[in-house]
Amino acid sequence: MKLVSYTAEGERPKARRLGVILDGDHVGDLRAGCARRLEEQGDLQAEALAVLRIPAEAAALLAAGPGAVAAARDAAAWLAAAQASDPGARGLEDEPLFLPLADVHLFAPLAPSKVIAAGRNYKSHHEEMSSSPMPFVLPTTWLKGPSAIAGPRDDIVRPGGCRKMDYETEMAFVIGRRCKNVPEKDALSVVAGYTAANDITARDVGQMERKEGNRLFGKSFDGFCPLGPCFVTADDIADPNDLAILTRVNGELRQDGNTRDMIWKIPEIIAYVSQMELLPGDVVLTGTPAGVASGSGDDSKQLKPGDVLESEVGGIGCMINRIVEDPLEPSWNWDRPGKFN
């Protein structure tokens, strides 16, 4: 299944619901489809049960357990058959069951408890960023805050203190069940599926932070982790180690890589990061290939207001985000002198 979190055009965010992509260009309302399916089976509580079983986004669906995921699969199959026989079919409250994907507002498909990012996971990217050797005895990882999550079509704000805003398109995997200390041999059993991500980075802010021995805003300003356009269940990705990764800025191809070149593979990353308890819907980014702006040595390639960023992962889809200037003045003076200067 390819799942999206969406509202119809003109609806308020509280109307957000979970949908399944049908035929590539339409989205089917899973909750409404579940209710119709249950009603056809004679269930007098069809609508109430559908509300309980089908939440508004995929992390909550995974947290609800195998029964909820099975209900979503049944609803998706029912919707696919209904679309084929009656494209204008409607739900129990006379709502449309199917909408063109181009006409809906897409949210990030998941609202995870945490996002973990792995970096320097492609030799080509490591080499473009540094001539210093790394021991590679463990994956380089960090956390991105929940407020960093953005939708696949949302504008991304360039913070007032940032002038070197970079892109890093990545494949991300999604945890399917609560787990801890998962050995490599069992790791793929906890992967529910995959999504595309961009690990947006404020290079100048990050460099300043590292001099102080910390890493906070360089990777985690608001909106610095767009996710989407969909969450693809694991059974729909034949080989996560063979997915194209592409980045375009204003139509210019900047990154062209493949997950086959990852240094640390998914089972190794899981064995490492699962020393922290992982929850259903948690998202783990897996690194980016060469081609980032900072690796080119040309600061004109850094993202700036007005740029259109396309982040694409094969088998998952493409996000399109516009870069905009921050309308607020920063509360911190990034040019302030040191305390003891």
Sequence and secondary structure as in RCSB ss.txt:
>XXXX:A:sequence
MKLVSYTAEGERPKARRLGVILDGDHVGDLRAGCARRLEEQGDLQAEALAVLRIPAEAAALLAAGPGAVAAARDA
AAWLAAAQASDPGARGLEDEPLFLPLADVHLFAPLAPSKVIAAGRNYKSHHEEMSSSPMPFVLPTTWLKGPSAIA
GPRDDIVRPGGCRKMDYETEMAFVIGRRCKNVPEKDALSVVAGYTAANDITARDVGQMERKEGNRLFGKSFDGFC
PLGPCFVTADDIADPNDLAILTRVNGELRQDGNTRDMIWKIPEIIAYVSQMELLPGDVVLTGTPAGVASGSGDDS
KQLKPGDVLESEVGGIGCMINRIVEDPLEPSWNWDRPGKFN
>XXXX:A:secstr
 EEEEEEETT  GGG EEEEEETTTEEEEHHHHHHHHHHHTT TTHHHHHHHH  SSHHHHHHT HHHHHHHHHH
HHHHHHHHHH TT B TTS BSEEEGGGEEEE S   S EEEEES BHHHHHHH SS    SS EEEEE GGGEE
 TT  EEE TT S EE  EEEEEEE S BSS  GGGGGGGEEEEEEEE  EEHHHHHHHHHTT  STTTTSTT E
EEEEEEEEGGG S TTS EEEEEETTEEEEEEEGGGBSS HHHHHHHHTTS B TT EEE    S  HHHHT GG
GSB TT EEEEEETTTEEEEEEEEE SS  SS TT   TT 
